[in-house]
Amino acid sequence: QVQLVESGGGLVQAGGSLRLSCAASGRTFSGYNMGWFRQAPGKGRDRVATISGTYGYIYYAHSVKGRFTISRDNAKNTLYLQMNSLKAEDTAVYYCGADSSGSGAYGTWGQGTQVTDSS
């Protein structure tokens, strides 16, 4: 089963940028649908952006469209999330998720990385 490890979170002022990375184990990473999700204090886990395995179809939540960019490097088994023009409401724990079955159900998660507005 794939294992996921996120990195790149931290403190950032409003308007700043961060790039999150998610390193995945396993030889079939390229076939997995992958995504970034986030959970703010006291709230549920929300989908931020996803990228499909086979064709690279991309989805963005309305709240991040135009500011965040999801990408993947299948040769490095790594998923990225470039976050620009960060806002206070982007503060959350960000999780990398994998859908290895292709069903749309994300069943494998990393440990999460904290992104905090320091303004």
Solvent accessible surface area in square Angstrom, and as a share of the most:
residue,aa,sasa,rsa
1,Q,192,0.85
2,V,7,0.04
3,Q,130,0.58
4,L,11,0.06
5,V,89,0.51
6,E,7,0.03
7,S,62,0.40
8,G,37,0.35
9,G,30,0.29
10,G,28,0.27
11,L,132,0.66
12,V,19,0.11
13,Q,124,0.55
14,A,58,0.45
15,G,56,0.54
16,G,21,0.20
17,S,59,0.38
18,L,36,0.18
19,R,134,0.49
20,L,0,0.00
21,S,26,0.17
22,C,0,0.00
23,A,54,0.42
24,A,12,0.09
25,S,49,0.32
26,G,38,0.36
27,R,243,0.89
28,T,81,0.47
29,F,1,0.01
30,S,55,0.35
31,G,49,0.47
32,Y,28,0.11
33,N,30,0.16
34,M,0,0.00
35,G,0,0.00
36,W,0,0.00
37,F,18,0.07
38,R,32,0.12
39,Q,61,0.27
40,A,25,0.19
41,P,114,0.72
42,G,90,0.87
43,K,135,0.57
44,G,47,0.45
45,R,92,0.34
46,D,83,0.43
47,R,115,0.42
48,V,2,0.01
49,A,0,0.00
50,T,13,0.08
51,I,12,0.06
52,S,24,0.16
53,G,9,0.09
54,T,108,0.63
55,Y,163,0.62
56,G,31,0.29
57,Y,153,0.58
58,I,84,0.42
59,Y,85,0.33
60,Y,43,0.16
61,A,16,0.12
62,H,167,0.75
63,S,63,0.40
64,V,0,0.00
65,K,127,0.54
66,G,81,0.78
67,R,32,0.12
68,F,5,0.02
69,T,72,0.42
70,I,2,0.01
71,S,48,0.31
72,R,38,0.14
73,D,44,0.23
74,N,63,0.32
75,A,103,0.80
76,K,137,0.58
77,N,39,0.20
78,T,16,0.09
79,L,0,0.00
80,Y,33,0.12
81,L,0,0.00
82,Q,58,0.26
83,M,0,0.00
84,N,59,0.30
85,S,58,0.38
86,L,5,0.03
87,K,88,0.37
88,A,57,0.44
89,E,122,0.55
90,D,1,0.00
91,T,34,0.20
92,A,2,0.01
93,V,40,0.23
94,Y,0,0.00
95,Y,33,0.13
96,C,0,0.00
97,G,0,0.00
98,A,1,0.01
99,D,1,0.00
100,S,67,0.43
101,S,87,0.56
102,G,52,0.50
103,S,84,0.54
104,G,50,0.48
105,A,67,0.52
106,Y,41,0.16
107,G,61,0.58
108,T,17,0.10
109,W,87,0.31
110,G,10,0.10
111,Q,115,0.51
112,G,12,0.12
113,T,17,0.10
114,Q,82,0.36
115,V,3,0.01
116,T,38,0.22
117,D,34,0.18
118,S,52,0.34
119,S,99,0.64
